[in-house]
């Protein structure tokens, strides 16, 4: 259980992280672009429609799919009505250098192995993810690559002997070539060597500390008088059991600019789950996942809701096994 002092230390760490997010940003900073392909009608041949968002495609095709991860539309490699007999990749060209690329893929009818490769401006391969088996008829296979410096100018997904396949929820990180290094403060779990729970010795249930109670007068309880006051609030904690493919979320309404700090923990698997922070339906940030032992995991996510509105912390079970999840969402108004 968390002691009074430890609880305030944790809240101070969250407070500092949110303050960093709420601070005015320099003009040239890292950014994340998220595309769910819901803004164009199904049947559109997609080439330059997303150039203003930083990417162009080589004759991809927008279609509806019942297993779409968000909304109803997905991006297919080619129009299903077109007859092509030679395997082709789904290509995307970035207008500025990138550091990371991430999306979920689907193979129609039959599971096939797929590989994501990213290239620099000269066409040299910088990194790849795969080969990995892409699930049939559902968008549960995540591809993700990252490089230390913003050098990715092209990305290609290929499925073995496949012409027709699709992706959804594309995310890529953009850093202008002239941007100075950006110092980022993150909320991270302790290193594995410092965390006894990594050995896998867990109880069957979560053991989660609660904040120390305040005295009846509204002043801090005895022993807490030296702890700092923290202007941090939280939504009610949510705990759920999720079957494969199921999701749950915390939803709240905020007005004005707020810093957000979300945390999701799960038991039942150490595989990553999809964790997202959304403001008015738009993805603010994706969770940074980690594993704890053989059957535990978690993700932390930070962001800013500039205009308030409907705020969501969501988690989707993409692991293929039942899990128990716990969601915590803290927020702080910009002064």
FITOR-102356 format. One record per residue (C-alpha): residue number from 1; y, x, z. Coordinates in steps of 0.5 Angstrom, whole numbers, plus 500, padded with zeros to 3 digits. Layout:
% residues N
<rec resi="NUM" Y="Y" X="X" Z="Z"/>
...
***
This chain:
% residues 335
<rec resi="1" Y="500" X="500" Z="500"/>
<rec resi="2" Y="507" X="502" Z="499"/>
<rec resi="3" Y="511" X="504" Z="505"/>
<rec resi="4" Y="519" X="502" Z="506"/>
<rec resi="5" Y="521" X="509" Z="504"/>
<rec resi="6" Y="516" X="510" Z="498"/>
<rec resi="7" Y="518" X="503" Z="495"/>
<rec resi="8" Y="525" X="505" Z="495"/>
<rec resi="9" Y="524" X="511" Z="492"/>
<rec resi="10" Y="520" X="507" Z="486"/>
<rec resi="11" Y="526" X="503" Z="485"/>
<rec resi="12" Y="531" X="508" Z="485"/>
<rec resi="13" Y="527" X="511" Z="479"/>
<rec resi="14" Y="527" X="505" Z="476"/>
<rec resi="15" Y="535" X="504" Z="477"/>
<rec resi="16" Y="536" X="511" Z="474"/>
<rec resi="17" Y="532" X="510" Z="468"/>
<rec resi="18" Y="536" X="503" Z="467"/>
<rec resi="19" Y="542" X="507" Z="468"/>
<rec resi="20" Y="541" X="512" Z="463"/>
<rec resi="21" Y="539" X="506" Z="458"/>
<rec resi="22" Y="546" X="502" Z="459"/>
<rec resi="23" Y="550" X="509" Z="459"/>
<rec resi="24" Y="554" X="509" Z="452"/>
<rec resi="25" Y="550" X="512" Z="447"/>
<rec resi="26" Y="552" X="518" Z="442"/>
<rec resi="27" Y="554" X="516" Z="435"/>
<rec resi="28" Y="547" X="520" Z="433"/>
<rec resi="29" Y="541" X="518" Z="437"/>
<rec resi="30" Y="534" X="516" Z="436"/>
<rec resi="31" Y="532" X="509" Z="434"/>
<rec resi="32" Y="526" X="505" Z="433"/>
<rec resi="33" Y="526" X="500" Z="427"/>
<rec resi="34" Y="521" X="494" Z="428"/>
<rec resi="35" Y="519" X="490" Z="422"/>
<rec resi="36" Y="514" X="484" Z="423"/>
<rec resi="37" Y="516" X="481" Z="415"/>
<rec resi="38" Y="518" X="474" Z="417"/>
<rec resi="39" Y="524" X="474" Z="414"/>
<rec resi="40" Y="522" X="474" Z="407"/>
<rec resi="41" Y="518" X="468" Z="404"/>
<rec resi="42" Y="510" X="469" Z="402"/>
<rec resi="43" Y="509" X="471" Z="395"/>
<rec resi="44" Y="515" X="476" Z="395"/>
<rec resi="45" Y="513" X="483" Z="391"/>
<rec resi="46" Y="516" X="487" Z="396"/>
<rec resi="47" Y="519" X="494" Z="394"/>
<rec resi="48" Y="527" X="495" Z="396"/>
<rec resi="49" Y="528" X="489" Z="400"/>
<rec resi="50" Y="528" X="493" Z="407"/>
<rec resi="51" Y="532" X="499" Z="404"/>
<rec resi="52" Y="537" X="497" Z="409"/>
<rec resi="53" Y="532" X="498" Z="415"/>
<rec resi="54" Y="530" X="505" Z="412"/>
<rec resi="55" Y="524" X="504" Z="408"/>
<rec resi="56" Y="522" X="502" Z="401"/>
<rec resi="57" Y="515" X="500" Z="399"/>
<rec resi="58" Y="511" X="501" Z="392"/>
<rec resi="59" Y="510" X="494" Z="390"/>
<rec resi="60" Y="507" X="491" Z="396"/>
<rec resi="61" Y="506" X="483" Z="397"/>
<rec resi="62" Y="508" X="479" Z="402"/>
<rec resi="63" Y="503" X="474" Z="404"/>
<rec resi="64" Y="501" X="469" Z="410"/>
<rec resi="65" Y="495" X="470" Z="415"/>
<rec resi="66" Y="492" X="466" Z="420"/>
<rec resi="67" Y="491" X="473" Z="424"/>
<rec resi="68" Y="498" X="476" Z="423"/>
<rec resi="69" Y="500" X="479" Z="430"/>
<rec resi="70" Y="507" X="476" Z="430"/>
<rec resi="71" Y="509" X="470" Z="426"/>
<rec resi="72" Y="505" X="468" Z="420"/>
<rec resi="73" Y="506" X="474" Z="415"/>
<rec resi="74" Y="503" X="480" Z="413"/>
<rec resi="75" Y="504" X="486" Z="408"/>
<rec resi="76" Y="499" X="487" Z="403"/>
<rec resi="77" Y="497" X="493" Z="399"/>
<rec resi="78" Y="498" X="489" Z="393"/>
<rec resi="79" Y="498" X="481" Z="390"/>
<rec resi="80" Y="491" X="479" Z="391"/>
<rec resi="81" Y="491" X="475" Z="385"/>
<rec resi="82" Y="492" X="482" Z="381"/>
<rec resi="83" Y="485" X="485" Z="379"/>
<rec resi="84" Y="485" X="493" Z="380"/>
<rec resi="85" Y="479" X="497" Z="380"/>
<rec resi="86" Y="481" X="503" Z="383"/>
<rec resi="87" Y="482" X="504" Z="390"/>
<rec resi="88" Y="490" X="505" Z="392"/>
<rec resi="89" Y="494" X="506" Z="398"/>
<rec resi="90" Y="499" X="502" Z="401"/>
<rec resi="91" Y="505" X="507" Z="400"/>
<rec resi="92" Y="512" X="507" Z="404"/>
<rec resi="93" Y="518" X="511" Z="403"/>
<rec resi="94" Y="523" X="512" Z="408"/>
<rec resi="95" Y="530" X="513" Z="407"/>
<rec resi="96" Y="531" X="518" Z="413"/>
<rec resi="97" Y="527" X="523" Z="416"/>
<rec resi="98" Y="522" X="520" Z="421"/>
<rec resi="99" Y="518" X="522" Z="427"/>
<rec resi="100" Y="513" X="517" Z="428"/>
<rec resi="101" Y="510" X="511" Z="424"/>
<rec resi="102" Y="506" X="506" Z="427"/>
<rec resi="103" Y="503" X="499" Z="425"/>
<rec resi="104" Y="496" X="495" Z="425"/>
<rec resi="105" Y="492" X="494" Z="419"/>
<rec resi="106" Y="486" X="489" Z="417"/>
<rec resi="107" Y="481" X="490" Z="412"/>
<rec resi="108" Y="479" X="483" Z="408"/>
<rec resi="109" Y="472" X="481" Z="409"/>
<rec resi="110" Y="469" X="488" Z="411"/>
<rec resi="111" Y="470" X="493" Z="416"/>
<rec resi="112" Y="472" X="499" Z="412"/>
<rec resi="113" Y="474" X="506" Z="414"/>
<rec resi="114" Y="482" X="508" Z="414"/>
<rec resi="115" Y="486" X="514" Z="414"/>
<rec resi="116" Y="494" X="514" Z="415"/>
<rec resi="117" Y="497" X="520" Z="412"/>
<rec resi="118" Y="505" X="522" Z="413"/>
<rec resi="119" Y="508" X="527" Z="408"/>
<rec resi="120" Y="515" X="531" Z="408"/>
<rec resi="121" Y="520" X="531" Z="403"/>
<rec resi="122" Y="516" X="536" Z="399"/>
<rec resi="123" Y="510" X="532" Z="399"/>
<rec resi="124" Y="506" X="536" Z="404"/>
<rec resi="125" Y="501" X="533" Z="409"/>
<rec resi="126" Y="505" X="533" Z="416"/>
<rec resi="127" Y="499" X="529" Z="420"/>
<rec resi="128" Y="494" X="524" Z="420"/>
<rec resi="129" Y="491" X="518" Z="424"/>
<rec resi="130" Y="483" X="517" Z="422"/>
<rec resi="131" Y="479" X="516" Z="419"/>
<rec resi="132" Y="478" X="510" Z="423"/>
<rec resi="133" Y="474" X="503" Z="422"/>
<rec resi="134" Y="479" X="498" Z="420"/>
<rec resi="135" Y="477" X="491" Z="423"/>
<rec resi="136" Y="475" X="486" Z="418"/>
<rec resi="137" Y="480" X="480" Z="418"/>
<rec resi="138" Y="484" X="481" Z="424"/>
<rec resi="139" Y="490" X="486" Z="426"/>
<rec resi="140" Y="487" X="490" Z="432"/>
<rec resi="141" Y="486" X="497" Z="429"/>
<rec resi="142" Y="493" X="501" Z="430"/>
<rec resi="143" Y="495" X="507" Z="426"/>
<rec resi="144" Y="500" X="512" Z="429"/>
<rec resi="145" Y="502" X="518" Z="428"/>
<rec resi="146" Y="508" X="523" Z="431"/>
<rec resi="147" Y="511" X="529" Z="429"/>
<rec resi="148" Y="515" X="534" Z="434"/>
<rec resi="149" Y="521" X="534" Z="429"/>
<rec resi="150" Y="524" X="528" Z="424"/>
<rec resi="151" Y="521" X="530" Z="418"/>
<rec resi="152" Y="516" X="524" Z="415"/>
<rec resi="153" Y="519" X="522" Z="409"/>
<rec resi="154" Y="513" X="518" Z="406"/>
<rec resi="155" Y="507" X="515" Z="409"/>
<rec resi="156" Y="500" X="512" Z="406"/>
<rec resi="157" Y="495" X="508" Z="408"/>
<rec resi="158" Y="488" X="508" Z="405"/>
<rec resi="159" Y="482" X="505" Z="406"/>
<rec resi="160" Y="475" X="507" Z="403"/>
<rec resi="161" Y="474" X="504" Z="396"/>
<rec resi="162" Y="479" X="499" Z="398"/>
<rec resi="163" Y="484" X="496" Z="394"/>
<rec resi="164" Y="486" X="490" Z="398"/>
<rec resi="165" Y="488" X="490" Z="405"/>
<rec resi="166" Y="494" X="489" Z="409"/>
<rec resi="167" Y="499" X="491" Z="415"/>
<rec resi="168" Y="503" X="488" Z="420"/>
<rec resi="169" Y="508" X="490" Z="426"/>
<rec resi="170" Y="511" X="496" Z="423"/>
<rec resi="171" Y="515" X="501" Z="427"/>
<rec resi="172" Y="518" X="507" Z="425"/>
<rec resi="173" Y="522" X="512" Z="429"/>
<rec resi="174" Y="529" X="514" Z="426"/>
<rec resi="175" Y="533" X="521" Z="427"/>
<rec resi="176" Y="539" X="523" Z="423"/>
<rec resi="177" Y="538" X="530" Z="420"/>
<rec resi="178" Y="545" X="532" Z="424"/>
<rec resi="179" Y="543" X="528" Z="430"/>
<rec resi="180" Y="543" X="533" Z="436"/>
<rec resi="181" Y="537" X="533" Z="441"/>
<rec resi="182" Y="537" X="527" Z="445"/>
<rec resi="183" Y="535" X="528" Z="453"/>
<rec resi="184" Y="531" X="522" Z="455"/>
<rec resi="185" Y="529" X="520" Z="462"/>
<rec resi="186" Y="522" X="516" Z="462"/>
<rec resi="187" Y="518" X="513" Z="468"/>
<rec resi="188" Y="511" X="516" Z="467"/>
<rec resi="189" Y="505" X="516" Z="471"/>
<rec resi="190" Y="503" X="522" Z="476"/>
<rec resi="191" Y="500" X="527" Z="472"/>
<rec resi="192" Y="492" X="527" Z="472"/>
<rec resi="193" Y="491" X="533" Z="476"/>
<rec resi="194" Y="496" X="529" Z="482"/>
<rec resi="195" Y="493" X="522" Z="481"/>
<rec resi="196" Y="486" X="521" Z="485"/>
<rec resi="197" Y="485" X="515" Z="482"/>
<rec resi="198" Y="484" X="519" Z="475"/>
<rec resi="199" Y="477" X="520" Z="478"/>
<rec resi="200" Y="475" X="513" Z="477"/>
<rec resi="201" Y="474" X="511" Z="484"/>
<rec resi="202" Y="478" X="504" Z="484"/>
<rec resi="203" Y="477" X="498" Z="488"/>
<rec resi="204" Y="475" X="492" Z="485"/>
<rec resi="205" Y="482" X="489" Z="485"/>
<rec resi="206" Y="489" X="491" Z="485"/>
<rec resi="207" Y="492" X="494" Z="491"/>
<rec resi="208" Y="499" X="493" Z="490"/>
<rec resi="209" Y="505" X="494" Z="495"/>
<rec resi="210" Y="510" X="489" Z="496"/>
<rec resi="211" Y="517" X="491" Z="498"/>
<rec resi="212" Y="519" X="491" Z="506"/>
<rec resi="213" Y="522" X="485" Z="509"/>
<rec resi="214" Y="529" X="484" Z="511"/>
<rec resi="215" Y="531" X="483" Z="518"/>
<rec resi="216" Y="533" X="475" Z="519"/>
<rec resi="217" Y="540" X="477" Z="519"/>
<rec resi="218" Y="540" X="480" Z="512"/>
<rec resi="219" Y="540" X="487" Z="514"/>
<rec resi="220" Y="535" X="492" Z="512"/>
<rec resi="221" Y="529" X="492" Z="517"/>
<rec resi="222" Y="529" X="498" Z="522"/>
<rec resi="223" Y="528" X="505" Z="519"/>
<rec resi="224" Y="531" X="503" Z="513"/>
<rec resi="225" Y="538" X="504" Z="514"/>
<rec resi="226" Y="539" X="510" Z="510"/>
<rec resi="227" Y="536" X="507" Z="504"/>
<rec resi="228" Y="541" X="506" Z="498"/>
<rec resi="229" Y="543" X="499" Z="496"/>
<rec resi="230" Y="540" X="498" Z="489"/>
<rec resi="231" Y="542" X="493" Z="484"/>
<rec resi="232" Y="536" X="492" Z="481"/>
<rec resi="233" Y="532" X="485" Z="480"/>
<rec resi="234" Y="526" X="483" Z="478"/>
<rec resi="235" Y="522" X="477" Z="475"/>
<rec resi="236" Y="516" X="474" Z="478"/>
<rec resi="237" Y="510" X="478" Z="477"/>
<rec resi="238" Y="505" X="475" Z="473"/>
<rec resi="239" Y="497" X="477" Z="473"/>
<rec resi="240" Y="492" X="474" Z="468"/>
<rec resi="241" Y="485" X="475" Z="466"/>
<rec resi="242" Y="485" X="476" Z="458"/>
<rec resi="243" Y="479" X="475" Z="453"/>
<rec resi="244" Y="479" X="480" Z="447"/>
<rec resi="245" Y="485" X="477" Z="443"/>
<rec resi="246" Y="489" X="473" Z="448"/>
<rec resi="247" Y="496" X="475" Z="450"/>
<rec resi="248" Y="500" X="473" Z="456"/>
<rec resi="249" Y="508" X="474" Z="458"/>
<rec resi="250" Y="513" X="474" Z="462"/>
<rec resi="251" Y="519" X="470" Z="460"/>
<rec resi="252" Y="526" X="469" Z="463"/>
<rec resi="253" Y="533" X="468" Z="461"/>
<rec resi="254" Y="539" X="473" Z="462"/>
<rec resi="255" Y="546" X="473" Z="460"/>
<rec resi="256" Y="550" X="479" Z="458"/>
<rec resi="257" Y="548" X="486" Z="457"/>
<rec resi="258" Y="542" X="488" Z="461"/>
<rec resi="259" Y="538" X="494" Z="462"/>
<rec resi="260" Y="530" X="492" Z="462"/>
<rec resi="261" Y="524" X="496" Z="465"/>
<rec resi="262" Y="517" X="493" Z="464"/>
<rec resi="263" Y="511" X="495" Z="467"/>
<rec resi="264" Y="504" X="493" Z="465"/>
<rec resi="265" Y="497" X="495" Z="469"/>
<rec resi="266" Y="490" X="493" Z="467"/>
<rec resi="267" Y="483" X="494" Z="469"/>
<rec resi="268" Y="477" X="493" Z="465"/>
<rec resi="269" Y="478" X="498" Z="460"/>
<rec resi="270" Y="482" X="505" Z="459"/>
<rec resi="271" Y="483" X="503" Z="452"/>
<rec resi="272" Y="491" X="501" Z="450"/>
<rec resi="273" Y="493" X="494" Z="450"/>
<rec resi="274" Y="499" X="492" Z="446"/>
<rec resi="275" Y="505" X="492" Z="450"/>
<rec resi="276" Y="512" X="490" Z="448"/>
<rec resi="277" Y="519" X="488" Z="450"/>
<rec resi="278" Y="523" X="483" Z="446"/>
<rec resi="279" Y="530" X="480" Z="446"/>
<rec resi="280" Y="531" X="473" Z="442"/>
<rec resi="281" Y="524" X="475" Z="439"/>
<rec resi="282" Y="526" X="482" Z="436"/>
<rec resi="283" Y="522" X="488" Z="439"/>
<rec resi="284" Y="526" X="492" Z="443"/>
<rec resi="285" Y="521" X="497" Z="445"/>
<rec resi="286" Y="514" X="498" Z="445"/>
<rec resi="287" Y="510" X="500" Z="451"/>
<rec resi="288" Y="508" X="507" Z="452"/>
<rec resi="289" Y="500" X="507" Z="454"/>
<rec resi="290" Y="496" X="511" Z="458"/>
<rec resi="291" Y="489" X="511" Z="461"/>
<rec resi="292" Y="487" X="512" Z="468"/>
<rec resi="293" Y="479" X="513" Z="469"/>
<rec resi="294" Y="474" X="510" Z="465"/>
<rec resi="295" Y="476" X="503" Z="466"/>
<rec resi="296" Y="484" X="502" Z="468"/>
<rec resi="297" Y="490" X="503" Z="464"/>
<rec resi="298" Y="497" X="502" Z="463"/>
<rec resi="299" Y="504" X="502" Z="460"/>
<rec resi="300" Y="511" X="503" Z="461"/>
<rec resi="301" Y="517" X="500" Z="457"/>
<rec resi="302" Y="524" X="501" Z="457"/>
<rec resi="303" Y="530" X="498" Z="453"/>
<rec resi="304" Y="537" X="494" Z="453"/>
<rec resi="305" Y="538" X="487" Z="452"/>
<rec resi="306" Y="545" X="488" Z="449"/>
<rec resi="307" Y="547" X="480" Z="448"/>
<rec resi="308" Y="542" X="477" Z="453"/>
<rec resi="309" Y="538" X="471" Z="451"/>
<rec resi="310" Y="531" X="470" Z="452"/>
<rec resi="311" Y="527" X="476" Z="454"/>
<rec resi="312" Y="520" X="477" Z="454"/>
<rec resi="313" Y="515" X="482" Z="457"/>
<rec resi="314" Y="508" X="481" Z="453"/>
<rec resi="315" Y="501" X="484" Z="453"/>
<rec resi="316" Y="496" X="483" Z="448"/>
<rec resi="317" Y="489" X="485" Z="449"/>
<rec resi="318" Y="487" X="489" Z="443"/>
<rec resi="319" Y="481" X="492" Z="446"/>
<rec resi="320" Y="475" X="488" Z="445"/>
<rec resi="321" Y="473" X="487" Z="452"/>
<rec resi="322" Y="476" X="482" Z="457"/>
<rec resi="323" Y="481" X="485" Z="462"/>
<rec resi="324" Y="485" X="483" Z="468"/>
<rec resi="325" Y="493" X="485" Z="467"/>
<rec resi="326" Y="499" X="485" Z="472"/>
<rec resi="327" Y="506" X="485" Z="469"/>
<rec resi="328" Y="512" X="487" Z="472"/>
<rec resi="329" Y="519" X="486" Z="469"/>
<rec resi="330" Y="526" X="489" Z="473"/>
<rec resi="331" Y="533" X="488" Z="470"/>
<rec resi="332" Y="540" X="490" Z="472"/>
<rec resi="333" Y="546" X="488" Z="469"/>
<rec resi="334" Y="551" X="493" Z="466"/>
<rec resi="335" Y="557" X="494" Z="470"/>
***
